């Protein structure tokens, strides 16, 4: 054995000894990181571990001198490489640190703290129950990192480190970790909620900022909430964000009252017992039961049948319900959020909506303004839509040309954010990767060529609808016309047509089959 090998063996023995006698996760992490960085001349090493709530990655130790500046990592930043490694329980190798884009605010703050380095290797760490616990991060030159990864000795030490850290962390959680100050945990929850809303409710206007504050405030409440606004403004998205930002741990359960047939909506909401009616061969829980501990979202509440409104009122007052065919009642603890684009007060005055239910569901009110009232948010919305498109389609659409953006901002968008999203997605599909969406592409989509329905044909259809004395037939006629037109507007894309109408793609396919609408399109 050479003198160098002998010295290395002594260093490894000392490292193993220090790891074994470490009394806390922080001490163990500091020991291991110093050894790993020193052995291969790496630039830096860091270790993160999830907090008690599992919502934030907290720094345990690092080899930097400015430890106080190392940022937490919010687990909702799924584009963050550290978060990805934890969630996927897969190592993450970043060969060019300077090439990373759209990786989350937390990672950008971390990158600003690191010394200049070529590459980063992120290794997931598991807890004693083999669940995702944290990450080990080492950075340096590509050659040094590859040599460290190729070392069987250090890979063995990494496994030992992971096991020791998991045991110490379990012990720490069983003592001090269980006594986190409530005020501190509450503040962390509010920070996580604010980050979520900033990332998922897009906009830079004063209206958008006010709405984000309103969403955060409403997330802290358990009172019923009514969300109003035109079709396409994002009422369902706002409801989902309020649930995600709240402390409720149950599911977000959406129900579209307009999409469920009237004779099925009661069984969908409350469930059925076996034998309740012909064809009920097995018991099935309803959506109210599924929302226990979470949020029940009733979209298009204005379309709920009058007979069911009284049942819903009783459910809200008592939080108890009875599945179809059952003899015993069940309970469900949920937060109710309703949404509508219809004028509920007018429906109350005309006798189509119960007044007592109206006041019960609007204990709090949130109105979402149309996109035409916050046009300064269009550039940010477009950038967000294209970022998701590029990620999902593995493309690289650069954005909108300056002329195309001005063209968009001059449009009234009667379909609001939903219309904007459909327009941008179709334009992106028709634009080559690495190119900008042109104003010509947008013009073609907003005034598509080919066979169109003329004003005379539109008027003829309306006249025919007004003359009919068969309501189901008129509804079917209108639905067929709407589906045909929407598919034409989005160049036959079933996915975009379904999204723009707010229905699942399978529902669109079924309706097109019923109305014998041809969907010659390969778009999924």
C-alpha positions as CSV (number, residue, x, y, z in Angstrom):
1,X,0.0,0.0,0.0
2,X,1.4,3.4,-1.0
3,X,1.7,6.3,1.4
4,X,-1.2,8.1,-0.4
5,X,-3.4,5.0,-0.2
6,X,-2.6,4.6,3.5
7,X,-3.5,8.2,4.2
8,X,-6.7,7.8,2.3
9,X,-7.6,4.8,4.3
10,X,-7.0,6.6,7.6
11,X,-9.2,9.5,6.3
12,X,-12.0,7.1,5.4
13,X,-11.8,5.4,8.8
14,X,-12.0,8.7,10.6
15,X,-15.0,9.7,8.4
16,X,-16.8,6.5,9.2
17,X,-16.1,6.9,12.9
18,X,-17.4,10.5,12.9
19,X,-20.5,9.4,11.0
20,X,-21.2,6.7,13.5
21,X,-20.9,8.9,16.6
22,X,-22.9,11.9,15.1
23,X,-25.8,12.7,17.5
24,X,-28.0,14.7,15.2
25,X,-29.0,14.9,11.5
26,X,-27.2,18.2,11.1
27,X,-23.9,16.9,12.6
28,X,-24.0,13.8,10.4
29,X,-24.7,15.8,7.3
30,X,-21.9,18.2,8.0
31,X,-19.4,15.4,8.5
32,X,-20.4,13.5,5.4
33,X,-20.4,16.6,3.1
34,X,-17.0,17.7,4.3
35,X,-15.6,14.3,3.5
36,X,-17.2,14.0,0.1
37,X,-16.2,17.4,-1.1
38,X,-12.7,17.1,0.2
39,X,-12.0,13.7,-1.3
40,X,-12.7,14.6,-4.9
41,X,-12.2,18.4,-5.0
42,X,-15.8,19.1,-5.4
43,X,-17.0,22.7,-5.3
44,X,-19.8,22.4,-2.8
45,X,-22.1,19.9,-1.0
46,X,-25.5,20.4,0.5
47,X,-28.2,18.2,2.2
48,X,-31.9,19.0,2.4
49,X,-34.6,17.2,4.3
50,X,-38.4,17.6,4.2
51,X,-40.2,19.4,7.0
52,X,-42.7,17.7,9.3
53,X,-45.6,18.7,7.0
54,X,-43.8,17.4,3.9
55,X,-44.3,20.6,2.0
56,X,-40.9,22.2,2.2
57,X,-37.3,21.0,1.8
58,X,-35.2,22.5,4.6
59,X,-31.4,22.8,4.4
60,X,-29.6,20.5,7.0
61,X,-26.0,21.3,6.2
62,X,-23.7,22.6,3.5
63,X,-20.0,23.3,2.9
64,X,-20.6,27.0,2.1
65,X,-19.6,29.8,4.5
66,X,-23.0,31.7,4.1
67,X,-25.3,29.0,5.4
68,X,-27.9,31.5,6.5
69,X,-28.6,32.4,2.8
70,X,-29.4,28.9,1.7
71,X,-33.1,29.0,0.7
72,X,-35.9,26.5,1.5
73,X,-37.4,24.6,-1.4
74,X,-41.2,24.6,-1.8
75,X,-42.4,21.1,-2.7
76,X,-45.0,22.6,-5.1
77,X,-42.2,23.8,-7.4
78,X,-42.2,20.6,-9.5
79,X,-39.8,22.1,-12.1
80,X,-37.1,22.5,-9.4
81,X,-34.5,19.7,-9.9
82,X,-34.2,19.0,-6.1
83,X,-38.0,18.7,-5.8
84,X,-38.2,16.5,-8.9
85,X,-35.5,14.2,-7.4
86,X,-37.4,13.8,-4.2
87,X,-40.8,13.2,-5.8
88,X,-39.5,10.8,-8.5
89,X,-37.0,9.2,-6.1
90,X,-34.5,9.3,-8.9
91,X,-31.0,10.8,-9.1
92,X,-30.8,14.0,-11.2
93,X,-27.7,14.8,-13.2
94,X,-27.3,18.3,-14.5
95,X,-24.4,18.5,-16.9
96,X,-24.7,22.2,-17.6
97,X,-25.9,24.4,-14.7
98,X,-25.8,27.5,-16.8
99,X,-28.3,26.0,-19.3
100,X,-31.1,25.5,-16.8
101,X,-34.2,27.7,-17.4
102,X,-37.7,27.7,-15.8
103,X,-36.6,25.7,-12.7
104,X,-38.5,27.6,-10.0
105,X,-37.8,30.6,-7.8
106,X,-36.2,28.6,-5.0
107,X,-33.6,26.9,-7.2
108,X,-32.7,30.3,-8.8
109,X,-32.0,31.6,-5.3
110,X,-29.9,28.6,-4.5
111,X,-28.0,28.9,-7.8
112,X,-27.1,32.5,-6.8
113,X,-25.6,31.2,-3.5
114,X,-23.4,28.6,-5.2
115,X,-19.9,29.1,-6.5
116,X,-19.4,28.8,-10.3
117,X,-19.6,25.1,-11.2
118,X,-20.1,23.1,-14.3
119,X,-22.4,20.3,-13.1
120,X,-24.6,19.2,-10.3
121,X,-25.6,15.7,-9.1
122,X,-28.7,15.3,-6.9
123,X,-29.3,12.1,-5.0
124,X,-32.6,11.3,-3.4
125,X,-32.6,10.2,0.3
126,X,-35.3,7.9,1.9
127,X,-36.5,7.9,5.4
128,X,-36.7,4.8,7.7
129,X,-40.0,3.8,6.0
130,X,-38.4,4.1,2.5
131,X,-40.4,7.2,1.7
132,X,-38.9,10.2,0.0
133,X,-37.1,12.2,2.7
134,X,-34.6,14.6,1.3
135,X,-31.7,15.1,-1.2
136,X,-27.9,15.2,-1.2
137,X,-26.5,17.8,-3.6
138,X,-22.9,17.9,-4.8
139,X,-21.6,20.3,-7.4
140,X,-18.3,20.7,-9.2
141,X,-16.6,19.9,-12.5
142,X,-18.1,17.1,-14.7
143,X,-14.9,15.0,-14.3
144,X,-14.8,15.3,-10.5
145,X,-18.5,14.4,-10.2
146,X,-18.2,11.4,-12.5
147,X,-15.2,10.2,-10.5
148,X,-17.1,10.5,-7.3
149,X,-20.1,8.6,-8.7
150,X,-17.9,5.9,-10.1
151,X,-16.2,5.3,-6.7
152,X,-17.6,2.1,-5.2
153,X,-16.3,3.2,-1.8
154,X,-18.2,6.4,-1.8
155,X,-21.4,4.8,-3.1
156,X,-21.2,2.4,-0.2
157,X,-20.6,5.4,2.2
158,X,-23.6,7.2,0.6
159,X,-25.8,4.2,1.4
160,X,-24.6,4.1,4.9
161,X,-25.1,7.9,5.3
162,X,-28.7,7.5,4.0
163,X,-29.5,4.9,6.6
164,X,-27.8,6.7,9.5
165,X,-29.5,10.0,8.5
166,X,-32.9,8.4,8.3
167,X,-32.6,6.9,11.8
168,X,-31.4,10.2,13.3
169,X,-34.1,12.1,11.6
170,X,-36.7,9.7,12.9
171,X,-35.4,10.2,16.4
172,X,-35.4,13.9,15.9
173,X,-39.0,13.9,14.7
174,X,-40.1,11.9,17.7
175,X,-38.8,14.5,20.0
176,X,-38.2,18.2,19.1
177,X,-39.8,17.8,15.6
178,X,-43.2,17.0,17.2
179,X,-43.2,20.3,19.1
180,X,-42.9,22.8,16.4
181,X,-44.4,26.1,17.5
182,X,-48.0,26.4,16.1
183,X,-47.4,30.0,15.1
184,X,-44.3,29.1,13.1
185,X,-46.0,26.2,11.4
186,X,-49.0,28.4,10.5
187,X,-46.6,31.0,9.1
188,X,-44.9,28.4,7.0
189,X,-48.3,27.3,5.7
190,X,-49.2,30.8,4.7
191,X,-45.8,31.2,2.9
192,X,-46.4,27.9,1.0
193,X,-49.9,29.1,0.1
194,X,-48.7,32.4,-1.1
195,X,-46.0,30.7,-3.3
196,X,-48.6,28.4,-4.8
197,X,-50.9,31.3,-5.7
198,X,-48.0,33.4,-7.1
199,X,-47.0,30.4,-9.3
200,X,-50.5,29.3,-10.5
201,X,-52.6,32.4,-10.6
202,X,-50.9,34.3,-13.4
203,X,-51.0,38.1,-13.8
204,X,-49.1,41.3,-13.0
205,X,-52.1,43.7,-13.0
206,X,-53.5,45.3,-9.9
207,X,-56.6,43.2,-10.4
208,X,-54.5,40.0,-10.4
209,X,-52.6,41.0,-7.3
210,X,-55.9,41.8,-5.5
211,X,-57.4,38.4,-6.5
212,X,-54.3,36.6,-5.2
213,X,-54.8,38.3,-1.8
214,X,-58.5,37.4,-1.9
215,X,-57.7,33.8,-2.7
216,X,-55.2,33.6,0.2
217,X,-57.7,35.1,2.6
218,X,-60.5,32.8,1.4
219,X,-58.3,29.8,1.8
220,X,-58.2,30.4,5.6
221,X,-61.9,30.2,5.9
222,X,-64.3,27.3,6.3
223,X,-67.4,29.3,5.2
224,X,-69.3,28.5,2.0
225,X,-68.0,30.4,-1.0
226,X,-69.8,31.5,-4.3
227,X,-67.5,32.2,-7.2
228,X,-69.1,34.3,-10.0
229,X,-67.9,35.4,-13.4
230,X,-68.3,35.0,-17.1
231,X,-67.7,31.6,-18.8
232,X,-64.0,30.9,-19.2
233,X,-62.6,33.3,-16.6
234,X,-61.3,30.4,-14.5
235,X,-63.8,29.8,-11.7
236,X,-62.9,26.2,-11.4
237,X,-59.2,27.0,-11.3
238,X,-59.7,29.6,-8.6
239,X,-61.7,27.1,-6.5
240,X,-58.9,24.5,-6.9
241,X,-56.3,27.1,-5.8
242,X,-58.3,28.0,-2.7
243,X,-58.4,24.3,-1.8
244,X,-54.7,23.8,-2.4
245,X,-53.8,26.9,-0.4
246,X,-56.0,25.8,2.5
247,X,-55.1,23.5,5.4
248,X,-57.7,20.9,4.4
249,X,-56.0,17.5,3.8
250,X,-58.8,15.8,1.9
251,X,-59.5,15.8,-1.8
252,X,-60.8,18.5,-4.1
253,X,-63.9,17.0,-5.6
254,X,-65.4,18.9,-8.6
255,X,-69.0,18.3,-9.7
256,X,-70.4,20.0,-12.9
257,X,-74.1,20.3,-12.1
258,X,-74.8,21.0,-15.8
259,X,-73.0,18.0,-17.2
260,X,-74.7,15.3,-15.1
261,X,-78.1,14.1,-16.2
262,X,-80.9,15.2,-13.8
263,X,-81.9,11.7,-13.1
264,X,-78.3,10.7,-12.1
265,X,-77.1,13.8,-10.2
266,X,-78.5,12.6,-6.8
267,X,-76.8,9.2,-7.0
268,X,-73.6,10.9,-8.2
269,X,-73.6,13.2,-5.2
270,X,-74.8,10.8,-2.4
271,X,-73.9,7.4,-3.7
272,X,-76.1,4.2,-3.9
273,X,-76.4,1.0,-1.9
274,X,-76.6,-2.4,-3.7
275,X,-80.1,-3.1,-4.9
276,X,-81.3,0.5,-4.6
277,X,-82.7,0.3,-8.2
278,X,-82.5,-2.0,-11.2
279,X,-78.9,-2.2,-12.3
280,X,-77.4,-1.2,-8.9
281,X,-75.5,-4.4,-8.5
282,X,-72.9,-3.0,-6.1
283,X,-72.7,-0.2,-3.6
284,X,-70.9,3.0,-4.7
285,X,-69.8,6.0,-2.7
286,X,-70.9,9.4,-3.9
287,X,-68.9,12.6,-4.4
288,X,-70.1,14.1,-1.1
289,X,-68.4,11.2,0.8
290,X,-65.3,11.5,-1.4
291,X,-65.0,15.2,-0.3
292,X,-64.8,14.3,3.4
293,X,-61.9,16.4,4.9
294,X,-61.6,18.3,1.7
295,X,-63.5,20.6,-0.7
296,X,-66.7,19.9,-2.6
297,X,-66.9,22.2,-5.7
298,X,-70.3,22.5,-7.3
299,X,-69.8,24.1,-10.7
300,X,-72.7,25.6,-12.6
301,X,-74.8,25.5,-9.4
302,X,-77.5,27.6,-11.2
303,X,-78.3,24.5,-13.2
304,X,-79.0,22.2,-10.2
305,X,-82.6,20.8,-10.4
306,X,-85.1,22.5,-8.0
307,X,-85.9,19.2,-6.3
308,X,-82.3,18.6,-5.4
309,X,-81.8,22.1,-4.1
310,X,-83.7,21.3,-0.9
311,X,-81.6,18.2,-0.3
312,X,-78.4,20.2,-0.8
313,X,-79.6,22.8,1.7
314,X,-80.2,20.1,4.3
315,X,-76.8,18.6,3.6
316,X,-75.1,22.0,4.2
317,X,-77.0,22.7,7.4
318,X,-76.5,19.2,9.0
319,X,-73.5,17.8,7.0
320,X,-75.4,14.5,6.8
321,X,-76.8,12.7,3.8
322,X,-78.4,9.4,2.9
323,X,-77.2,7.3,-0.1
324,X,-80.0,6.1,-2.5
325,X,-81.6,3.0,-1.0
326,X,-79.9,3.4,2.4
327,X,-81.7,3.4,5.7
328,X,-78.9,5.1,7.7
329,X,-77.5,8.5,7.3
330,X,-73.8,9.3,6.8
331,X,-71.8,12.4,7.6
332,X,-69.2,14.3,5.6
333,X,-67.0,17.2,6.7
334,X,-66.3,19.3,3.7
335,X,-65.8,23.0,2.6
336,X,-68.3,24.0,-0.1
337,X,-67.4,26.2,-3.0
338,X,-70.0,26.9,-5.7
339,X,-69.6,28.6,-9.1
340,X,-71.9,30.0,-11.7
341,X,-72.0,32.4,-14.7
342,X,-75.7,32.8,-14.3
343,X,-77.4,35.6,-12.4
344,X,-78.6,33.7,-9.3
345,X,-80.5,36.6,-7.8
346,X,-82.6,36.8,-11.0
347,X,-83.2,33.0,-10.8
348,X,-84.3,33.5,-7.2
349,X,-86.8,36.2,-8.2
350,X,-88.1,34.0,-11.0
351,X,-88.6,31.0,-8.7
352,X,-85.9,28.9,-10.4
353,X,-83.5,28.9,-7.4
354,X,-84.2,28.7,-3.7
355,X,-83.6,31.9,-1.9
356,X,-82.6,30.1,1.4
357,X,-80.0,28.0,-0.5
358,X,-78.7,31.1,-2.3
359,X,-77.9,32.9,1.0
360,X,-76.4,29.6,2.4
361,X,-73.9,29.1,-0.5
362,X,-72.9,32.8,-0.6
363,X,-71.6,33.2,2.9
364,X,-68.6,34.6,1.0
365,X,-68.4,35.9,-2.5
366,X,-65.6,36.1,-5.1
367,X,-66.1,37.7,-8.5
368,X,-63.6,37.0,-11.2
369,X,-63.5,39.8,-13.8
370,X,-63.3,39.1,-17.6
371,X,-60.0,39.1,-19.3
372,X,-60.9,42.3,-21.2
373,X,-60.7,44.1,-17.9
374,X,-57.1,43.0,-17.2
375,X,-55.4,42.9,-20.6
376,X,-52.1,43.8,-19.1
377,X,-52.0,40.2,-17.9
378,X,-52.1,38.7,-21.4
379,X,-48.3,38.6,-21.9
380,X,-47.8,36.8,-18.6
381,X,-50.6,34.3,-19.4
382,X,-49.2,33.6,-22.8
383,X,-45.8,33.0,-21.4
384,X,-47.2,30.6,-18.8
385,X,-49.3,28.7,-21.4
386,X,-46.3,28.3,-23.7
387,X,-44.0,27.2,-20.9
388,X,-46.4,24.3,-20.1
389,X,-46.8,23.5,-23.8
390,X,-43.1,23.3,-24.4
391,X,-42.6,21.1,-21.3
392,X,-45.4,18.7,-22.2
393,X,-44.7,18.6,-26.0
394,X,-40.9,18.7,-25.7
395,X,-41.0,21.7,-27.9
396,X,-39.3,25.1,-27.9
397,X,-41.8,27.7,-29.1
398,X,-40.0,31.0,-28.4
399,X,-43.1,33.1,-27.7
400,X,-45.2,35.6,-29.6
401,X,-43.8,38.2,-32.0
402,X,-44.3,41.8,-30.9
403,X,-46.9,42.3,-33.6
404,X,-48.8,39.2,-32.6
405,X,-48.9,40.3,-29.0
406,X,-50.4,43.6,-29.9
407,X,-52.9,41.8,-32.0
408,X,-53.9,39.7,-29.0
409,X,-54.3,42.7,-26.7
410,X,-56.7,44.2,-29.2
411,X,-59.0,41.2,-29.1
412,X,-62.0,41.3,-26.8
413,X,-61.8,37.7,-25.8
414,X,-65.5,36.9,-25.1
415,X,-64.4,33.4,-24.0
416,X,-61.8,34.9,-21.6
417,X,-58.8,32.9,-20.4
418,X,-60.2,29.7,-21.8
419,X,-60.4,31.2,-25.3
420,X,-56.9,32.7,-24.9
421,X,-55.5,29.3,-23.9
422,X,-57.1,27.5,-26.8
423,X,-55.9,30.1,-29.3
424,X,-52.3,30.0,-28.0
425,X,-52.2,26.1,-27.9
426,X,-53.5,25.8,-31.5
427,X,-51.1,28.5,-32.7
428,X,-48.2,26.7,-30.9
429,X,-49.1,23.4,-32.6
430,X,-48.9,25.2,-36.0
431,X,-45.5,26.9,-35.2
432,X,-42.2,25.1,-35.7
433,X,-40.0,24.5,-32.6
434,X,-37.5,27.3,-32.2
435,X,-39.7,29.8,-33.9
436,X,-42.0,32.7,-32.7
437,X,-45.8,32.6,-33.2
438,X,-46.6,35.1,-35.9
439,X,-49.4,37.6,-36.2
440,X,-50.4,35.8,-39.4
441,X,-50.9,32.5,-37.6
442,X,-53.1,34.2,-35.0
443,X,-55.1,36.0,-37.8
444,X,-55.7,32.7,-39.6
445,X,-57.0,31.2,-36.4
446,X,-59.2,34.1,-35.4
447,X,-60.6,34.3,-38.9
448,X,-60.1,30.8,-40.2
449,X,-60.4,30.1,-43.9
450,X,-62.5,27.3,-45.3
451,X,-66.1,26.5,-44.8
452,X,-67.7,28.8,-42.3
453,X,-71.2,29.3,-41.0
454,X,-72.6,32.5,-42.5
455,X,-74.6,35.1,-40.7
456,X,-77.6,34.0,-42.7
457,X,-77.2,30.4,-41.6
458,X,-76.7,31.5,-38.0
459,X,-79.9,33.5,-38.1
460,X,-81.7,30.6,-39.8
461,X,-80.6,28.3,-37.0
462,X,-81.8,30.7,-34.3
463,X,-85.1,31.1,-36.0
464,X,-85.6,27.4,-36.1
465,X,-84.7,27.1,-32.4
466,X,-87.2,29.8,-31.5
467,X,-90.0,28.2,-33.5
468,X,-89.7,24.7,-32.0
469,X,-92.2,23.4,-29.5
470,X,-89.9,20.5,-28.5
471,X,-87.3,21.6,-25.9
472,X,-85.1,18.4,-25.9
473,X,-84.9,18.6,-29.7
474,X,-83.9,22.3,-29.6
475,X,-81.3,21.6,-27.0
476,X,-79.9,18.7,-29.1
477,X,-79.9,20.9,-32.2
478,X,-78.0,23.7,-30.4
479,X,-75.5,21.3,-28.9
480,X,-74.7,19.7,-32.2
481,X,-74.2,23.1,-33.8
482,X,-72.0,24.3,-30.9
483,X,-69.8,21.2,-31.0
484,X,-69.4,21.3,-34.8
485,X,-68.4,25.0,-34.7
486,X,-66.0,24.6,-31.8
487,X,-64.2,21.6,-33.5
488,X,-63.9,23.7,-36.6
489,X,-62.5,26.7,-34.7
490,X,-59.7,24.5,-33.1
491,X,-58.9,22.8,-36.4
492,X,-60.5,19.5,-35.2
493,X,-58.5,19.1,-32.0
494,X,-60.6,17.0,-29.7
495,X,-58.4,17.9,-26.7
496,X,-58.7,21.7,-27.3
497,X,-62.4,21.6,-28.1
498,X,-63.1,19.7,-24.8
499,X,-60.9,22.0,-22.8
500,X,-62.5,25.1,-24.3
501,X,-66.0,23.8,-23.4
502,X,-65.0,22.7,-19.9
503,X,-65.9,19.0,-20.5
504,X,-63.8,15.8,-20.4
505,X,-62.6,14.6,-23.8
506,X,-64.5,11.3,-23.4
507,X,-67.7,13.3,-22.9
508,X,-67.0,15.2,-26.1
509,X,-66.4,12.0,-28.0
510,X,-69.7,10.5,-26.7
511,X,-71.7,13.6,-27.7
512,X,-70.1,13.7,-31.1
513,X,-71.0,10.0,-31.5
514,X,-74.6,10.7,-30.5
515,X,-74.9,13.7,-32.9
516,X,-72.9,11.9,-35.6
517,X,-70.3,14.6,-35.8
518,X,-67.2,13.4,-37.7
519,X,-63.9,14.1,-35.8
520,X,-61.2,13.3,-38.3
521,X,-58.3,14.4,-36.2
522,X,-55.2,12.7,-34.8
523,X,-54.7,15.2,-32.0
524,X,-55.0,13.6,-28.6
